[in-house]
């Protein structure tokens, strides 16, 4: 069987987001919000081309938004709010044509909106 969704929200998970999760090529929903997950957003997750919903709000994520994620063309809902993300919003993310809900509140982002 193929994993279509994963929800591990509101637990006590810690550590970094595993780059190996990019192998879950059929994943459409990934929710891991409200955990102690830290570290950066893996660039390799750009391989999850079927991912539609990504909810990682309320974690301890830091670093920049991966430019490679602009290839995740199926994304509709993204919530990365309430983390410690910084840097600019990659201009290439404006290519995410299906994106409807995009939440980045309460981070440390800077620069211009593409």
Secondary structure, DSSP 8 states (H G I E B T S, - for coil): ----EEE--SS--EEE--GGGGG-TT--EEE--SSEEEE---GGGGG-TT--EEE-TTSEEEE---GGGGG-TT--EEE--SSEEEE---GGGGG-TT--EEE--SSEE-S---
